């Protein structure tokens, strides 16, 4: 090794020793002929001093930011007044005795220490510079530690790491597949896996018993801050387990992961049935750091004269309300913005009331009786100076969804009860109806098992069937999704039939798994944890792009490699593909 130490590890403990450091020139200063160079590597910065009498002083004078150098010198204590208590290396400096220029650098498009303030497109185009930023390195280093903690924990708990194929067949799993044409089999395609779902279940049928991998998953879907075309999940599957067994293993894993970031978690995590989560918070991934809840207030308006609410209730719909703390202080424009937010999430409108002592103000206040408004005030726990937001819809889920969006907006600025609010959301519906296609689809995963006592209603009332699907949520984010699976072919085929897959079609699309299920597959279940999301949360980042070395933009493009891009006609001809231009 050229170096004896990393720059950031040279402290007062090494006073008087000779060290060889390698890195980039972070900055340089000329103080009365003495050159001070801040040398940077991934560990931090160390101050190097070059005196005018040094034989390499002229070379040192030519150095510029981001030049790569090797320095050998003696570690000395800084003079009084020059100590920097905010730096790990702030007590010392290295008096250079030898200097080698290893490489120069062209003028860069931005200062690496300020790269986080540069437009994202530019950052990603020059990602090799952006990753020199200390924060970016810290993010990737924590990601590395999380991955190693996961491997150690799962290995200690009897899991075997098994790699599953990246080139597989297209199966409907909820998003569009990325397709890869076959050169050998013209007109046929591989698909990149949206998840290793069928493979890991097949591994359970193979007797592996406990499997995991840090799996790369590919989904061609519209992007946002917590989505990428390719992402990594800590994927696992277990045989002969209950939901409680899976939860216990995952809670232990999450506890170990958070310990790597210096966070101590208390387990077990809270558990909340899906129906209750929607009823109280209007979301299947509620942010439980806040105690604010939405309230079903339909009974208050059972005999109302307000036409909108009367028609909603007559149609079997729902009415929900939520308290807006100190909302009476806001102007009409504030409530207009909340109304627009509700409409974006499916509402036709929003009723709002200001609580002013014993009086209520708002465009719709005149339509309600004093008895209704006082009951509404009590139901949501409103106080003088608060606001009350009321939404209604003929569809329960729609009403819950947009009121959940309102709650999410209202909790901003409210006090938190904890820093990390974990919860298991359980018993999701097994299926959801797709009216435009006149069929049922898996609410989460087509291989999820139904709650046993609900199976008798599978064909007669599919929408009422609960599943053994569960999600792990944290601070309003979905961290993981899993379930106990179907281990019998006949039950799996009944579910696929409701999704409009005939036995013949199911055999073509899912034959590998269906065949394995009827050959003595054990009861099993598993989960996939989003490594990118967990890392982003622990790093305090809003976007998972900040914890992925080479991410794509929101348009699924990579400015660094300029992909996707065209390919040669020769390559297309080999694949038997012709491009049709619009």
Secondary structure as UniProt FT lines:
FT   HELIX           7..9
FT   HELIX           12..14
FT   TURN            15..16
FT   STRAND          18..31
FT   TURN            32..33
FT   STRAND          34..41
FT   TURN            42..43
FT   STRAND          44..50
FT   TURN            52..53
FT   TURN            55..56
FT   HELIX           57..61
FT   TURN            65..66
FT   STRAND          68..77
FT   TURN            80..81
FT   TURN            85..86
FT   TURN            88..91
FT   STRAND          92..103
FT   HELIX           112..117
FT   HELIX           120..125
FT   HELIX           127..130
FT   TURN            131..132
FT   HELIX           134..156
FT   TURN            157..158
FT   STRAND          160..161
FT   STRAND          167..168
FT   STRAND          179..181
FT   TURN            186..187
FT   STRAND          189..192
FT   HELIX           197..205
FT   TURN            206..207
FT   STRAND          210..218
FT   TURN            225..226
FT   STRAND          230..239
FT   HELIX           243..260
FT   TURN            261..262
FT   STRAND          270..273
FT   HELIX           274..281
FT   TURN            288..289
FT   STRAND          295..296
FT   HELIX           298..301
FT   TURN            302..303
FT   HELIX           307..314
FT   TURN            315..316
FT   STRAND          318..324
FT   TURN            325..326
FT   HELIX           327..329
FT   HELIX           332..344
FT   TURN            345..346
FT   STRAND          351..356
FT   TURN            357..358
FT   STRAND          359..361
FT   TURN            363..364
FT   HELIX           365..367
FT   HELIX           370..380
FT   TURN            384..385
FT   STRAND          387..393
FT   HELIX           396..410
FT   TURN            411..413
FT   STRAND          422..426
FT   STRAND          431..434
FT   HELIX           435..437
FT   STRAND          439..442
FT   TURN            446..447
FT   HELIX           452..457
FT   TURN            458..460
FT   HELIX           462..464
FT   STRAND          466..467
FT   STRAND          469..474
FT   TURN            475..476
FT   STRAND          477..485
FT   HELIX           489..498
FT   TURN            499..500
FT   HELIX           503..517
FT   TURN            518..520
FT   STRAND          524..530
FT   HELIX           531..539
FT   HELIX           544..547
FT   TURN            549..550
FT   TURN            554..555
FT   TURN            559..562
FT   HELIX           569..575
//
